[in-house]
């Protein structure tokens, strides 16, 4: 029996997708070889790449104003690739610091231009997301960078209002393909695949064409977005097997009903956990109620010793990956698209039983 995998990334993948991959591992569609053995310039892989991109457009409602790229280096490489492409000492970008990864994005961007941090939640232990209406956007900023969901602190933007500000650039690594949003509010979105889209090793970049056209060309060729647009993500050998898995998972997402169906299910599952947390004082939520994440639900127990017991006993019930990030401790429930309703129900039942036995 497979465990219920609540790891924050690499995370759980749909069982039916893994079974499909297993069946095709040695012989992909009668070609006599594995996807891992194919040339990235073969007709077979070209079809995989095209299907992955089209599936993403279908699931996430991405229009033709945007290019879809598959890059490497994780979201962390985008922390500096983005400002390297667009900023100079004379230009400015706004950044919103809502957690550890947002803070790292700020740090990596500083060498390339003027970085204006218009909000930081550090002094509040990153417990909330700011209101758009109270943010001092810069009139001359080229973009405003946000981290849509904070895996460590369990907070998430509820909307992308951005009144009067520059177009957004978002690190959506941990909540992409879990809820609907208006793509036109963004100049660029990027995400490591290892939470909702596939395995580790490939990074999705969705970039508006007119934004990409403003990028510099006096930087290393491999780090130019223009390079990867012109070469259709094939300038260098891409992570072919990871892209194949993105194709399979987005195909699965299309069959489930696309982003609206995924969001509905995500909200139901998150609601089950939050209802359990809020129904008692045994579990202590760490994020402000109006900023709570649907995909990374964080809470504490009354002491670390009890949290350790919770984690160990959960493992015996085949519930793994519930330990909070090492920097904050506590419990973290990663509720990504592939986590089943049965998995969440099993967790909720365990939480209720654990409380009864330890009150």
LOZA-858010 format. One record per residue: residue number from 1; y, z, x of N, C-alpha, C in turn. Coordinates in steps of 0.001 Angstrom, whole numbers. Layout:
# LOZA-858010
ATOM pos    n.c2    n.c3    n.c1   ca.c2   ca.c3   ca.c1    c.c2    c.c3    c.c1
ATOM NUM       Y       Z       X       Y       Z       X       Y       Z       X
...
# end
This chain:
# LOZA-858010
ATOM pos    n.c2    n.c3    n.c1   ca.c2   ca.c3   ca.c1    c.c2    c.c3    c.c1
ATOM   1   -1207       0     843       0       0       0    1246       0     871
ATOM   2    2207    -869     545    3465    -900    1268    4325     309     894
ATOM   3    5097     789    1845    6001    1902    1596    7249    1389     881
ATOM   4    8026    2322     337    9349    1999    -185   10333    2218     962
ATOM   5   10894    1121    1434   11685    1118    2660   13173    1209    2341
ATOM   6   13751    2402    2586   15172    2621    2343   15996    2535    3622
ATOM   7   15437    1965    4668   16187    1809    5911   17436     971    5669
ATOM   8   18550    1310    6350   19815     604    6128   19893    -757    6804
ATOM   9   18940   -1102    7619   18910   -2414    8259   18408   -2335    9692
ATOM  10   17410   -3163   10033   16704   -4090    9152   16071   -3340    7966
ATOM  11   16106   -3990    6838   15750   -3317    5596   14617   -4037    4879
ATOM  12   14325   -3533    3689   13223   -4090    2913   13473   -5550    2534
ATOM  13   12406   -6316    2482   12460   -7723    2065   11561   -7899     849
ATOM  14   11827   -8880       2   10996   -9069   -1192    9542   -9353    -817
ATOM  15    8620   -8647   -1445    7197   -8802   -1128    6741  -10236   -1331
ATOM  16    7191  -10854   -2422    6749  -12228   -2688    7249  -13208   -1629
ATOM  17    8409  -12925   -1056    8913  -13752      38    8054  -13571    1280
ATOM  18    7718  -12340    1595    6867  -12085    2762    5506  -12745    2596
ATOM  19    4982  -12737    1386    3685  -13383    1131    3800  -14896    1302
ATOM  20    4919  -15466     872    5146  -16902    1056    5226  -17241    2543
ATOM  21    5968  -16432    3292    6111  -16645    4726    4764  -16521    5417
ATOM  22    3987  -15536    5001    2653  -15345    5581    1781  -16586    5354
ATOM  23    1843  -17131    4150    1031  -18306    3821    1454  -19531    4611
ATOM  24    2742  -19608    4959    3254  -20782    5663    3385  -20569    7167
ATOM  25    2975  -19405    7645    3256  -19058    9033    2636  -20033   10036
ATOM  26    1397  -20395    9835     711  -21271   10795     952  -22747   10514
ATOM  27    1181  -23063    9246    1302  -24471    8864    2349  -24587    7764
ATOM  28    3564  -24981    8146    4648  -25085    7191    4545  -26392    6416
ATOM  29    4224  -26271    5129    4176  -27396    4199    3398  -28596    4731
ATOM  30    2246  -28298    5329    1345  -29349    5787    1795  -30082    7036
ATOM  31    2774  -29539    7755    3273  -30198    8961    2422  -29889   10187
ATOM  32    1512  -28909   10067     616  -28612   11173    1191  -27699   12236
ATOM  33    2324  -27105   11966    2931  -26165   12917    3800  -25166   12157
ATOM  34    4111  -24069   12833    4941  -23031   12247    6415  -23402   12347
ATOM  35    7217  -22831   11467    8669  -22998   11578    9146  -22529   12951
ATOM  36    8499  -21500   13483    8889  -20970   14793    8673  -21975   15920
ATOM  37    7853  -22993   15673    7549  -23987   16698    8330  -25291   16525
ATOM  38    9061  -25401   15453    9750  -26657   15147   11001  -26852   15988
ATOM  39   11310  -28099   16279   12606  -28419   16860   13695  -28133   15836
ATOM  40   14795  -27544   16289   15898  -27283   15380   16603  -28570   14969
ATOM  41   16252  -29683   15599   16847  -30969   15239   15858  -31868   14483
ATOM  42   14744  -31290   14084   13748  -32066   13341   14180  -32231   11879
ATOM  43   13665  -33264   11206   13978  -33442    9782   13546  -32234    8950
ATOM  44   12424  -31612    9348   11920  -30469    8596   12901  -29291    8651
ATOM  45   13420  -29023    9849   14346  -27895    9927   15705  -28261    9323
ATOM  46   16104  -29497    9436   17354  -29923    8797   17307  -29666    7295
ATOM  47   16132  -29888    6709   15951  -29632    5281   16035  -28126    4997
ATOM  48   15429  -27287    5849   15498  -25835    5685   16945  -25366    5729
ATOM  49   17691  -25859    6702   19093  -25472    6869   19919  -25874    5646
ATOM  50   19715  -27090    5178   20469  -27582    4021   20140  -26784    2769
ATOM  51   18875  -26457    2600   18453  -25695    1415   18998  -24277    1464
ATOM  52   19010  -23665    2641   19559  -22306    2768   21031  -22297    2370
ATOM  53   21778  -23284    2832   23200  -23356    2525   23430  -23601    1027
ATOM  54   22667  -24510     451   22842  -24808    -967   22456  -23619   -1831
ATOM  55   21386  -22924   -1444   20988  -21730   -2191   22104  -20690   -2194
ATOM  56   22742  -20504   -1043   23846  -19548    -954   24994  -19961   -1863
ATOM  57   25296  -21244   -1867   26360  -21731   -2759   26002  -21455   -4219
ATOM  58   24731  -21691   -4574   24299  -21502   -5951   24313  -20024   -6351
ATOM  59   23796  -19164   -5479   23697  -17740   -5800   25064  -17089   -5843
ATOM  60   25909  -17365   -4840   27168  -16644   -4671   28384  -17398   -5209
ATOM  61   28152  -18567   -5796   29234  -19352   -6403   30297  -19718   -5359
ATOM  62   29835  -20305   -4260   30713  -20706   -3159   31092  -22175   -3353
ATOM  63   32373  -22448   -3476   32800  -23818   -3738   32950  -24614   -2439
ATOM  64   33316  -25872   -2600   33371  -26784   -1457   34584  -26573    -557
ATOM  65   35449  -25623    -878   36562  -25303      19   36100  -24505    1237
ATOM  66   34830  -24120    1228   34304  -23234    2280   33142  -23864    3028
ATOM  67   33115  -23627    4338   31985  -23992    5186   31040  -22795    5289
ATOM  68   29758  -23074    5423   28751  -22031    5614   28121  -22224    6987
ATOM  69   28184  -21184    7800   27668  -21239    9171   26606  -20172    9378
ATOM  70   25655  -20484   10251   24658  -19513   10691   24829  -19303   12192
ATOM  71   25296  -18123   12561   25599  -17820   13957   24726  -16671   14451
ATOM  72   24960  -16282   15699   24203  -15188   16300   25156  -14093   16774
ATOM  73   24607  -13021   17284   25429  -11935   17796   25721  -10837   16792
ATOM  74   25208  -10965   15578   25436   -9951   14567   26881   -9906   14100
ATOM  75   27164   -9016   13154   28540   -8837   12695   29425   -8360   13834
ATOM  76   28848   -7650   14794   29637   -7108   15900   30314   -8196   16718
ATOM  77   29669   -9351   16884   30312  -10439   17614   31521  -10964   16840
ATOM  78   31433  -10934   15520   32557  -11404   14700   33778  -10502   14834
ATOM  79   33572   -9246   15246   34707   -8342   15436   35718   -8926   16416
ATOM  80   35222   -9651   17449   36171  -10253   18393   36260  -11772   18277
ATOM  81   35228  -12427   17741   35297  -13879   17582   36400  -14265   16602
ATOM  82   36535  -13500   15538   37589  -13751   14549   38987  -13687   15167
ATOM  83   39395  -12573   15769   40750  -12538   16349   40914  -13479   17529
ATOM  84   39847  -13727   18282   39921  -14664   19406   40300  -16059   18909
ATOM  85   39793  -16439   17743   40068  -17758   17188   41457  -17891   16580
ATOM  86   42016  -16795   16066   43223  -16930   15258   44455  -16190   15768
ATOM  87   44277  -15184   16598   45428  -14382   17004   45906  -14719   18409
ATOM  88   47168  -14402   18657   47786  -14510   19971   48757  -13332   20091
ATOM  89   49305  -13083   21270   50228  -11946   21408   51413  -11984   20454
ATOM  90   51751  -13170   19956   52907  -13296   19066   52546  -13185   17586
ATOM  91   51263  -13076   17251   50849  -13072   15849   50232  -11732   15464
ATOM  92   50064  -11560   14158   49677  -10257   13633   48566  -10385   12591
ATOM  93   47745   -9329   12505   46758   -9212   11428   46753   -7777   10925
ATOM  94   46564   -7612    9623   46396   -6292    9028   44917   -5913    9046
ATOM  95   44648   -4640    9277   43279   -4118    9246   43250   -2833    8417
ATOM  96   42185   -2676    7647   41978   -1461    6868   40753    -748    7424
ATOM  97   40951     483    7870   39896    1252    8545   39262    2226    7559
ATOM  98   38073    1872    7072   37386    2721    6086   36050    3260    6596
ATOM  99   35790    3142    7903   34522    3654    8419   34278    3232    9850
ATOM 100   33116    3572   10346   32795    3341   11760   32855    1876   12142
ATOM 101   32302     994   11312   32270    -424   11660   33655   -1045   11533
ATOM 102   34416    -605   10543   35801   -1079   10416   36610    -656   11634
ATOM 103   36385     568   12106   37083    1070   13280   36733     254   14521
ATOM 104   35472    -141   14638   35058    -963   15777   35692   -2348   15706
ATOM 105   35837   -2877   14507   36497   -4179   14346   37948   -4095   14816
ATOM 106   38622   -2994   14503   40001   -2786   14963   40055   -2770   16485
ATOM 107   39168   -2019   17091   39145   -1890   18551   38945   -3239   19234
ATOM 108   38025   -4043   18726   37717   -5335   19344   38837   -6350   19137
ATOM 109   39634   -6173   18091   40695   -7140   17799   41960   -6902   18617
ATOM 110   42183   -5686   19062   43456   -5326   19706   43820   -6193   20923
ATOM 111   42869   -6628   21758   43268   -7436   22920   43853   -8799   22580
ATOM 112   43724   -9252   21333   44066  -10636   21011   45390  -10812   20282
ATOM 113   45947   -9752   19728   47196   -9895   18987   47685   -8546   18514
ATOM 114   48693   -8569   17673   49249   -7339   17119   48402   -6911   15918
ATOM 115   47783   -5751   16022   46903   -5267   14962   47591   -4120   14230
ATOM 116   47833   -4328   12952   48519   -3342   12127   47499   -2670   11211
ATOM 117   47165   -1417   11508   46217    -677   10673   46997     -91    9500
ATOM 118   46861    -710    8349   47686    -312    7202   47081     845    6419
ATOM 119   45846    1200    6730   45225    2401    6164   44080    2822    7061
ATOM 120   43943    4128    7282   42776    4688    7948   42320    5933    7201
ATOM 121   41046    5978    6905   40476    7140    6227   39834    8134    7169
ATOM 122   40101    7974    8462   39426    8823    9453   39685   10305    9222
ATOM 123   40923   10678    8927   41260   12093    8749   40653   12690    7485
ATOM 124   40163   11837    6599   39498   12302    5375   37994   12096    5466
ATOM 125   37504   11954    6692   36074   11711    6932   35583   10470    6200
ATOM 126   36473    9489    6087   36132    8206    5472   35462    8372    4100
ATOM 127   35994    9263    3291   35366    9585    2012   35837    8703     861
ATOM 128   36855    7850    1105   37368    7052      -1   37886    5694     467
ATOM 129   38060    4813    -513   38656    3495    -336   40080    3559    -882
ATOM 130   41070    2990    -192   42447    3064    -687   42684    2157   -1887
ATOM 131   43723    2467   -2645   44148    1598   -3744   44926     422   -3169
ATOM 132   44686    -767   -3681   45414   -1946   -3207   46921   -1786   -3409
ATOM 133   47306   -1133   -4479   48725   -1042   -4844   49547    -232   -3850
ATOM 134   48899     606   -3067   49630    1483   -2152   49577    1027    -696
ATOM 135   49084    -170    -454   48915    -627     923   50142   -1402    1400
ATOM 136   50662   -1088    2590   51858   -1773    3126   51494   -3052    3875
ATOM 137   51118   -4081    3149   50751   -5344    3771   51922   -5911    4580
ATOM 138   51590   -6566    5684   52604   -7226    6510   52890   -8618    5961
ATOM 139   54142   -8950    5838   54518  -10271    5320   54060  -11396    6240
ATOM 140   53970  -11093    7538   53654  -12138    8505   52230  -12045    9053
ATOM 141   51358  -11270    8407   49973  -11165    8878   49207  -12451    8577
ATOM 142   48396  -12891    9520   47581  -14094    9319   46402  -13828    8391
ATOM 143   45935  -12598    8394   44841  -12204    7505   44816  -10687    7410
ATOM 144   44077  -10175    6432   43831   -8737    6312   42328   -8522    6366
ATOM 145   41882   -7743    7336   40452   -7517    7545   40000   -6241    6850
ATOM 146   38895   -6350    6096   38298   -5181    5453   36798   -5150    5721
ATOM 147   36214   -3991    5545   34759   -3835    5526   34403   -3481    4087
ATOM 148   33739   -4390    3395   33600   -4265    1937   32782   -3048    1531
ATOM 149   31814   -2674    2339   30941   -1543    2031   30643    -811    3327
ATOM 150   30708     505    3267   30544    1313    4475   29197    2018    4458
ATOM 151   28271    1497    5238   26890    1966    5186   26747    3426    5571
ATOM 152   27556    3897    6504   27406    5267    7007   27972    6276    6018
ATOM 153   29137    5962    5439   29841    6929    4593   29641    6718    3101
ATOM 154   28969    5637    2717   28641    5431    1313   29814    5109     423
ATOM 155   30793    4343     938   31941    3936     134   32008    2415      36
ATOM 156   32677    1936   -1007   32698     498   -1278   33935     141   -2095
ATOM 157   34540   -1003   -1788   35631   -1513   -2614   35089   -1868   -3996
ATOM 158   35809   -1450   -5030   35387   -1769   -6394   35898   -3137   -6834
ATOM 159   36975   -3591   -6215   37525   -4908   -6515   38312   -5378   -5298
ATOM 160   38775   -6619   -5349   39545   -7195   -4253   40900   -7656   -4787
ATOM 161   41661   -6697   -5332   42930   -7014   -5971   43938   -7620   -5023
ATOM 162   44150   -6959   -3855   45029   -7477   -2812   46336   -8063   -3342
ATOM 163   47133   -7299   -4095   48359   -7880   -4674   49414   -8192   -3627
ATOM 164   49751   -9444   -3489   50848   -9842   -2625   50548   -9879   -1138
ATOM 165   49328   -9588    -756   48998   -9543     662   48396  -10836    1169
ATOM 166   48092  -10882    2462   47449  -12074    3024   46024  -12206    2514
ATOM 167   45466  -13378    2653   44074  -13558    2239   43169  -12669    3078
ATOM 168   42087  -12247    2472   41197  -11281    3101   40180  -11942    4012
ATOM 169   39797  -11200    5041   38598  -11483    5832   37731  -10247    5694
ATOM 170   36475  -10424    5313   35636   -9272    5024   34329   -9300    5803
ATOM 171   34007   -8139    6364   32653   -7878    6848   31872   -7382    5638
ATOM 172   30989   -8229    5119   30193   -7889    3932   28731   -7652    4279
ATOM 173   28469   -7195    5480   27083   -7094    5939   26185   -6313    4993
ATOM 174   26701   -5237    4400   25794   -4368    3646   25871   -4504    2131
ATOM 175   26741   -5370    1607   26700   -5557     149   26801   -7011    -285
ATOM 176   26694   -7938     665   26693   -9343     285   25461   -9629    -573
ATOM 177   25612  -10487   -1522   24556  -10904   -2449   24032   -9734   -3300
ATOM 178   24948   -8784   -3592   24591   -7711   -4523   25537   -7662   -5713
ATOM 179   26687   -8366   -5626   27632   -8340   -6738   28534   -9563   -6670
ATOM 180   29085   -9901   -7806   29934  -11079   -7923   31356  -10779   -7456
ATOM 181   32035  -11783   -6907   33444  -11656   -6532   34051  -13055   -6488
ATOM 182   35375  -13097   -6483   36099  -14364   -6451   36250  -14815   -5006
ATOM 183   35543  -15856   -4628   35543  -16343   -3251   36945  -16756   -2814
ATOM 184   37785  -17159   -3751   39112  -17666   -3407   40057  -16577   -2883
ATOM 185   39691  -15331   -3008   40506  -14253   -2442   40324  -14130    -925
ATOM 186   39371  -14882    -368   38989  -14692    1027   39241  -15940    1878
ATOM 187   39747  -15695    3075   39789  -16750    4089   38443  -16856    4789
ATOM 188   37769  -15714    4930   36483  -15721    5625   35682  -14489    5234
ATOM 189   34363  -14657    5180   33416  -13566    4966   32341  -13695    6035
ATOM 190   31926  -12590    6583   30793  -12633    7508   29849  -11481    7214
ATOM 191   28571  -11665    7601   27569  -10646    7298   26343  -10818    8165
ATOM 192   25914   -9737    8787   24589   -9722    9391   23568   -9844    8275
ATOM 193   22512  -10602    8505   21570  -10912    7423   20618   -9773    7094
ATOM 194   20527   -8773    7956   19390   -7858    7938   19397   -6785    6856
ATOM 195   20257   -6936    5853   20289   -5962    4770   19927   -6599    3426
ATOM 196   20522   -7737    3117   20263   -8391    1832   19804   -9842    1946
ATOM 197   20033  -10457    3093   19823  -11902    3204   18567  -12308    3959
ATOM 198   18051  -11450    4820   16923  -11853    5649   16651  -10843    6746
ATOM 199   16042  -11283    7833   15772  -10399    8956   16965  -10350    9910
ATOM 200   16898   -9475   10882   17941   -9460   11910   17840  -10729   12753
ATOM 201   18957  -11107   13352   18932  -12260   14246   19832  -13403   13839
ATOM 202   20312  -13389   12592   21226  -14445   12164   22394  -13797   11420
ATOM 203   23577  -14384   11611   24794  -13900   10965   25380  -15013   10115
ATOM 204   25640  -14695    8862   26249  -15654    7954   27765  -15595    8082
ATOM 205   28403  -16760    8200   29861  -16859    8169   30235  -17871    7094
ATOM 206   31056  -17443    6155   31590  -18311    5107   33084  -18406    5359
ATOM 207   33574  -19573    5742   34965  -19696    6182   35668  -20825    5440
ATOM 208   36842  -20532    4973   37637  -21523    4244   38058  -22637    5208
ATOM 209   37946  -23863    4758   38192  -25011    5635   39616  -25039    6167
ATOM 210   40598  -24757    5317   41984  -24820    5791   42311  -23652    6723
ATOM 211   41602  -22556    6599   41756  -21440    7533   41145  -21805    8877
ATOM 212   39954  -22371    8862   39281  -22773   10096   40111  -23798   10866
ATOM 213   40837  -24635   10152   41640  -25672   10798   42777  -25083   11634
ATOM 214   43139  -23829   11393   44216  -23171   12133   43724  -22475   13411
ATOM 215   42422  -22512   13641   41857  -21803   14790   42263  -22461   16100
ATOM 216   42311  -21657   17147   42673  -22147   18478   41529  -22959   19096
ATOM 217   41868  -23767   20086   40847  -24550   20798   40823  -24235   22288
ATOM 218   41657  -23287   22725   41698  -22928   24142   40874  -21668   24437
ATOM 219   39738  -21599   23780   38798  -20493   23999   37422  -21097   24263
ATOM 220   36457  -20316   24751   35136  -20886   25044   34549  -21643   23863
ATOM 221   33948  -22775   24163   33438  -23682   23129   32493  -22995   22160
ATOM 222   31578  -22180   22666   30581  -21532   21822   31203  -20522   20856
ATOM 223   32411  -20042   21170   33058  -19039   20337   34107  -19629   19400
ATOM 224   34143  -20941   19298   35053  -21596   18373   34344  -21881   17044
ATOM 225   34952  -21474   15942   34370  -21805   14639   34305  -23318   14444
ATOM 226   35291  -24038   14977   35301  -25489   14840   34047  -26128   15428
ATOM 227   33588  -25576   16537   32372  -26096   17179   31200  -26045   16215
ATOM 228   31012  -24919   15581   29851  -24721   14709   29998  -25458   13390
ATOM 229   31224  -25672   12950   31438  -26495   11760   31083  -27942   12049
ATOM 230   31589  -28444   13157   31338  -29844   13517   29863  -30122   13775
ATOM 231   29154  -29145   14334   27748  -29335   14686   26787  -28758   13653
ATOM 232   27308  -28348   12502   26475  -27829   11413   25559  -26693   11889
ATOM 233   26126  -25754   12629   25420  -24572   13162   24323  -24927   14164
ATOM 234   24382  -26146   14712   23338  -26617   15632   23892  -26943   17017
ATOM 235   25039  -26383   17372   25587  -26651   18704   24634  -26147   19776
ATOM 236   24140  -24928   19597   23076  -24406   20449   21872  -24116   19554
ATOM 237   20741  -23790   20146   19544  -23541   19345   19767  -22330   18453
ATOM 238   19736  -22501   17144   19972  -21384   16229   18703  -20548   16055
ATOM 239   18803  -19394   15415   17622  -18565   15130   16853  -19169   13953
ATOM 240   16038  -20152   14252   15436  -20991   13212   14583  -20210   12214
ATOM 241   13773  -19284   12705   12885  -18557   11791   13693  -17641   10868
ATOM 242   14740  -17032   11398   15596  -16181   10566   16295  -17003    9487
ATOM 243   16737  -18204    9827   17380  -19073    8830   16371  -19498    7768
ATOM 244   15146  -19768    8190   14080  -20083    7238   13885  -18938    6247
ATOM 245   13916  -17703    6732   13771  -16554    5841   14972  -16410    4904
ATOM 246   16165  -16725    5388   17329  -16739    4502   17123  -17764    3390
ATOM 247   16591  -18924    3739   16289  -19934    2730   15325  -19379    1682
ATOM 248   14277  -18705    2144   13268  -18167    1225   13854  -17083     325
ATOM 249   14660  -16203     901   15210  -15085     126   16269  -15571    -860
ATOM 250   17087  -16512    -458   18071  -17041   -1402   17393  -17869   -2505
ATOM 251   16280  -18486   -2180   15481  -19179   -3192   14958  -18167   -4213
ATOM 252   14489  -17030   -3706   14034  -15921   -4561   15185  -15425   -5433
ATOM 253   16382  -15337   -4856   17551  -14858   -5592   17945  -15828   -6704
ATOM 254   17845  -17116   -6430   18136  -18126   -7452   17182  -17949   -8633
ATOM 255   15903  -17750   -8341   14894  -17594   -9391   15122  -16327  -10213
ATOM 256   15685  -15293   -9581   15955  -14046  -10297   17138  -14167  -11253
ATOM 257   17937  -15229  -11092   19079  -15428  -11979   20409  -15419  -11282
ATOM 258   20389  -15437   -9935   21630  -15519   -9190   22370  -14194   -9103
ATOM 259   23641  -14271   -8720   24406  -13072   -8397   24590  -12154   -9601
ATOM 260   24716  -12693  -10786   24926  -11843  -11953   23696  -10972  -12226
ATOM 261   22519  -11557  -12107   21289  -10791  -12310   21092   -9767  -11198
ATOM 262   21407  -10148   -9968   21275   -9223   -8841   22221   -8036   -8992
ATOM 263   23454   -8323   -9421   24427   -7237   -9605   23996   -6291  -10721
ATOM 264   23534   -6830  -11826   23098   -5996  -12945   21998   -5042  -12504
ATOM 265   21026   -5560  -11768   19918   -4732  -11306   20385   -3693  -10296
ATOM 266   21298   -4096   -9405   21832   -3177   -8405   22536   -2000   -9080
ATOM 267   23323   -2293  -10113   24055   -1239  -10819   23106    -295  -11559
ATOM 268   22065    -837  -12141   21080       4  -12830   20420     953  -11836
ATOM 269   19987     428  -10707   19298    1255   -9708   20225    2327   -9136
ATOM 270   21442    1940   -8793   22401    2911   -8253   22703    3985   -9293
ATOM 271   22824    3584  -10556   23108    4529  -11618   22023    5580  -11758
ATOM 272   20784    5185  -11561   19674    6129  -11641   19785    7212  -10569
ATOM 273   20155    6807   -9364   20278    7778   -8276   21492    8675   -8481
ATOM 274   22636    8078   -8823   23849    8879   -9012   23708    9838  -10191
ATOM 275   23015    9428  -11224   22788   10323  -12360   21993   11548  -11925
ATOM 276   21031   11337  -11050   20230   12446  -10532   21074   13361   -9653
ATOM 277   21900   12769   -8805   22767   13557   -7921   23789   14354   -8731
ATOM 278   24403   13700   -9715   25475   14337  -10488   24957   15353  -11504
ATOM 279   23667   15290  -11806   23110   16178  -12814   22791   17575  -12310
ATOM 280   23180   17885  -11080   22832   19162  -10480   23816   19481   -9366
ATOM 281   23853   20728   -8935   24627   21067   -7741   23725   21199   -6523
ATOM 282   22460   20816   -6696   21497   20867   -5594   21789   19764   -4576
ATOM 283   22175   18592   -5087   22539   17465   -4239   24064   17350   -4223
ATOM 284   24630   17144   -3048   26078   17173   -2860   26558   15793   -2407
ATOM 285   27195   15008   -3275   27669   13670   -2883   28766   13768   -1835
ATOM 286   28828   12785    -944   29801   12819     152   30974   11870     -50
ATOM 287   30844   10887    -918   31913    9915   -1140   32676   10262   -2409
ATOM 288   33974   10001   -2415   34777   10194   -3621   34185    9356   -4759
ATOM 289   34196    9914   -5951   33509    9278   -7068   34031    7873   -7344
ATOM 290   35328    7651   -7179   35894    6329   -7466   35671    5330   -6339
ATOM 291   35033    5782   -5247   34798    4894   -4105   33316    4749   -3770
ATOM 292   32456    5259   -4609   31026    5282   -4297   30416    3887   -4161
ATOM 293   29544    3768   -3201   28850    2508   -2943   27665    2336   -3882
ATOM 294   27430    1100   -4288   26232     761   -5045   25039     534   -4133
ATOM 295   25294     262   -2872   24204    -133   -1976   23830     909    -925
ATOM 296   24711    1851    -644   24391    2935     296   24866    4247    -320
ATOM 297   23951    4979    -886   24255    6195   -1637   24018    7391    -718
ATOM 298   25077    8155    -452   24989    9240     520   25201   10594    -153
ATOM 299   24411   11577     279   24572   12939    -221   23973   13924     771
ATOM 300   24317   15184     582   23829   16268    1431   23032   17259     593
ATOM 301   22274   18113    1264   21674   19286     658   22371   20505    1257
ATOM 302   21994   21697     840   22781   22874    1210   22721   23210    2694
ATOM 303   21690   22726    3399   21644   22924    4851   20788   21844    5489
ATOM 304   20931   21666    6805   20218   20614    7522   18715   20851    7536
ATOM 305   18311   22122    7540   16876   22420    7539   16213   21887    6271
ATOM 306   16885   22056    5133   16346   21557    3872   16363   20026    3843
ATOM 307   17373   19421    4433   17418   17960    4519   16248   17425    5343
ATOM 308   15920   18121    6397   14788   17708    7234   13481   17777    6449
ATOM 309   13317   18831    5666   12115   18959    4835   12078   17840    3798
ATOM 310   13241   17555    3183   13345   16476    2192   12851   15163    2791
ATOM 311   13325   14838    3957   12978   13567    4612   11491   13518    4941
ATOM 312   10946   14614    5455    9532   14642    5832    8628   14568    4607
ATOM 313    8978   15280    3544    8153   15239    2336    8261   13887    1645
ATOM 314    9429   13268    1727    9600   11938    1139    8668   10927    1802
ATOM 315    8519   11046    3103    7622   10137    3826    6201   10211    3288
ATOM 316    5768   11415    2900    4410   11587    2361    4247   10868    1021
ATOM 317    5378   10627     355    5362    9886    -908    5670    8408    -687
ATOM 318    5593    7990     586    5839    6594     980    7291    6164     742
ATOM 319    8203    7129     858    9645    6868     766   10223    7071    2164
ATOM 320   10514    5974    2859   10943    6090    4247   12381    5613    4411
ATOM 321   12996    5999    5561   14329    5511    5903   15457    6221    5186
ATOM 322   15240    7443    4734   16237    8157    3952   17155    9045    4786
ATOM 323   16914    9135    6055   17758    9963    6911   19127    9320    7077
ATOM 324   20187   10121    6921   21541    9617    7094   21802    9203    8530
ATOM 325   22870    8455    8726   23222    8002   10074   23379    9203   11001
ATOM 326   22972    9022   12247   22978   10130   13211   24364   10748   13392
ATOM 327   25419    9998   13105   26771   10519   13299   27224   11455   12182
ATOM 328   26562   11393   11016   26996   12219    9880   25881   13052    9269
ATOM 329   24632   12696    9522   23522   13445    8948   23364   13197    7460
ATOM 330   22704   14139    6799   22508   14026    5362   21443   13018    4972
ATOM 331   21528   12576    3726   20572   11629    3153   21315   10350    2778
ATOM 332   20654    9214    3004   21253    7933    2630   20178    7081    1954
ATOM 333   20498    6616     763   19610    5745      -8   20170    4333      54
ATOM 334   19483    3448     735   19946    2059     829   19323    1249    -303
ATOM 335   20176     854   -1228   19763     206   -2476   20085   -1281   -2409
ATOM 336   19383   -2005   -1536   19656   -3422   -1364   18906   -4255   -2410
ATOM 337   19162   -5547   -2408   18656   -6417   -3469   17136   -6402   -3594
ATOM 338   16444   -6275   -2472   14986   -6345   -2504   14327   -5020   -2864
ATOM 339   15097   -3922   -2928   14515   -2654   -3350   14162   -2726   -4831
ATOM 340   12927   -2437   -5153   12461   -2574   -6526   12901   -1417   -7413
ATOM 341   12934   -1670   -8694   13221    -625   -9666   12167     476   -9573
ATOM 342   10929      99   -9312    9855    1083   -9155   10117    1985   -7955
ATOM 343   10631    1397   -6876   10938    2190   -5696   12004    3231   -5990
ATOM 344   13059    2825   -6722   14129    3760   -7086   13592    4836   -8027
ATOM 345   12760    4447   -8986   12193    5436   -9907   11329    6439   -9163
ATOM 346   10555    5972   -8198    9717    6873   -7396   10584    7854   -6625
ATOM 347   11705    7371   -6087   12634    8242   -5368   13250    9279   -6303
ATOM 348   13707    8845   -7455   14340    9757   -8411   13354   10843   -8850
ATOM 349   12112   10446   -9121   11088   11429   -9499   10875   12438   -8382
ATOM 350   10843   11952   -7147   10685   12855   -6001   11872   13806   -5887
ATOM 351   13082   13293   -6061   14277   14130   -5954   14256   15260   -6988
ATOM 352   13863   14948   -8211   13806   15965   -9258   12730   17002   -8956
ATOM 353   11597   16539   -8488   10509   17458   -8156   10881   18325   -6950
ATOM 354   11517   17730   -5958   11917   18483   -4766   12908   19580   -5140
ATOM 355   13819   19266   -6046   14793   20283   -6466   14086   21453   -7156
ATOM 356   13145   21161   -8045   12417   22219   -8745   11694   23146   -7779
ATOM 357   11134   22543   -6733   10335   23345   -5780   11179   24090   -4776
ATOM 358   12463   23770   -4705   13301   24394   -3661   14544   25081   -4214
ATOM 359   14560   25317   -5505   15697   26025   -6112   15392   27523   -6183
# end
